[in-house]
């Protein structure tokens, strides 16, 4: 399919949402992703294609791709640099959506979402879908970032009636009233403990950079969480936000 860039929304100094229209009605399930091709030169060894999670609701006729860019003095890949240089009207080729990092069919399953940095994008799409559907599910979001700027979508995620939202910062400002420090498997369980839901019935959705996501998942296994209770959506080549 063909995507046409309609507008650009700057969320923070290093996170941007790109809004596209499609040449056909895009049907996807909240949490899925598409592969987008951005031809450019010169091009580094990561190529001109990248899988990107859709951060908008499936009911929205427009498609949102929310992307994090490297903070100076670091540089983003040539793919991201080319993406950032796009102007409204640019046309890109994209695949059909795929992925199984989606909500369970049963509305009665307790859900815990752990998102690190820009890993919040699939969670954003799911929460938008839940809010529109009117479903009442037991959900808790833990969003980890280095600074407040990394907590994209915070304003409306913590104002939704569909989920408990707990932000956690590595480098909080002195006046920060919330959680801080590194997230571990045990800490995730402590933060999201629900006396009304059995942990063995809970599904854990883990999204973010590969290394910390896999490390926390291993810790959850050691704490007795079973493999069938965990869904993961990690991306390689990133450090902690």
N, C-alpha and C positions, 0 to 999 in steps of 0.2 A: 504494500500500500504506500501511498504518497502522503507525507505530512507537510503541511504548510505552516511556517511559523507565523503566528498571529500577533503575539505580544510577549514581552519579557517583564518579569516581576522580580525585583531585587529584594530578597528576604533579609539578608544580612550582607556584610561586606564580602563574604566568601561563599554565599549560598544563593543560587538563582533558580527561579522557576520559569521554564519556557512553555508557553501555551501554544498548542498546535491545533489545527483543524485537519481532518482526514478526507481523502477522496472517496472513502466509503465509511459507513457506520461501523465504528470499532466496537466489537463486543468482547468484553473481558470480565474476569472475576477479580474483585478487589484483592490486591497483593501480587498480581501477575506482572510480567515484564515483557518488553519488546526489544529487538535488536535494531539499532538505528545506525545507518551508514552516513558518515560525514567525509566525503572526499576532500583531501587537502594535501598540500606539499609545502615544505618537507614533512615527512611523516616518520615518527619513531617506530620502534619495533612492536609497539602495541597495536598498530594498524589503524584502520579507518572505520571499524565496527565496534560497537559496545552494547552489551545488554543493559538496559535502563528500566528501572521500576517505574510504573505509572503511579503518580501520587494523587491523581484526581479520582473522583467517584465514577463508577461505571455508568451512572445515569447522566453524567455531564457530557454534552455533545463535543466539548473541547477536551484535549488530552494534555495533561500536565506532566512534565519531566522536571524534577527538582534535582539540581546538580551542585555538588560541593567542589570548589576550586582551591588549590593550594594557597596557603598564606605565604607572602614574601618572608624570607628570601627563597623559599622553595618554588618550584615551577610545576604546573600541571602538565600532563601528557599533551602531545601535539593534538590529539583528538579533542581534548577538553578546550585547548586554546582555540581550535577551529570552531568548536561549538559556541564558545563565548563570543566569538566574533560575528556570529550569525546576525542578520538583520531581518526584521519582519518582511515576509514575502519569500524568504528562502524555502526551497522545497527539498525534502530529504526522503530517502527510501527507508521503510521500516518493515520488519517482519510482522507476522500475526502474533498476538500475545500467547505466552505459554507460562507454565509454572504452577506448582502445587502448594505454594506458600499462601494458602487461602483459609478462610474461616471454616470450621467444621459445620456439617449440616445441622447437627443438634444444637439448639439454642440453650440447652441446659448444661453444657460442658463449661466448667470454669476455665478462664483463659488468662495467661500471664504473657505479656509482651515485653521482651528486653530488647531495646534498640540502642545502639551506640552510634552517636553522630548522625550522619546522613542515612543510617540504617532505619530511621524513623519513616522513610517514605512509604513502604508498603503498609505500615501501621496506620499512617494518615489516610490512605485510600480505604482501608477496612473500616476505620472509625467513621469516615464520611458515609460509607455504605450503610453501616449500622444505624447511624443517626437518621438517615433518610427512610430506612425500613421501619423504624419504630420498635425494632426488637429490643428486648431487655435481656442482656447477657451479663454474667459476672466476669468483669474484665479489669485487669490492673496493668498499667503501662509503666515501665521503668525506663527512663530515657537518660543515658549517660553522655556527657560531653565534657570538653575541656573548660570552656567558658560559657557564659550565658548566651552568647551569640550562636553557640552550637545547638541550642534548644529550639530549633526551627519547629514551627507549628504549635509551640507551647501555649500561646494565648488561647487558641480555640480547643486544643486537646484537653487542657485542664478545666475548661468551662463546660465541657460536654457532660451530660447526665448519664452517659453510657459507660464511663470507665473512671477508675481511680488513676490519677496521674502523679508519678513521683519522679521529679528530675534529680539528677546527681551530677555534681561538677568535680572535676579534678583540680581546677584552679579557681575556686570561688572567690568573689569579692568579699571584703571584710564584713559587709553587712548581710551576706547570704544567709537566709534563715533555714535553708533546707539541707538535704543530704550532701556529703562531699566525700572525696576519696575514691579509691578503686572499687569496682564492683567485682564480687566473687560469687560463686554458686551459693555459698551459705548466706551471704548478704542478700542475694536476690530472694531466697526463700524467706529470710527474716522480714524483708520489706513487704513482701506480697502475702504474708501469712493471712489466711482467711479462716477464722474459727468455724465458719459455716460451710466450708468446702474441703473435702478430703484431698490431700495433696496427690494421692494416687489417681484421682479422677481429673486432675488438672492437665491442660495442654500448655506447653511452653513454646512460645514463638521467639526465636533468637535471630537478630538481624544486625549486621554491621561488618566491620573489618574481620577478615578470616581468623587471624591469630587469637585475638581476645575472645571472639565468639566460641571458637573451638576449645579454648582453655576453660571457659566457664561451663561449657557443655560437659567436658570431662569431669569437672568438679561436681556437677549435678548428678552424673552417673555414680560417682563415689558416694554421694549422699542418698542414693537409693532411687533416684528418678530413672524411669525406664526409657529405653530408646523410642518406644512407640509414643511416648508422651512429648517428644521434642520435634519441632519443625524448625529448620534452619534456612537462612537466606543470607549467606555471607559473600563478601567480594574480596578477591586477592589484591595485593599490591598496596594496601593501605596500612598506616599505623593508627594508633588510637587518635581520636579526633582532637 
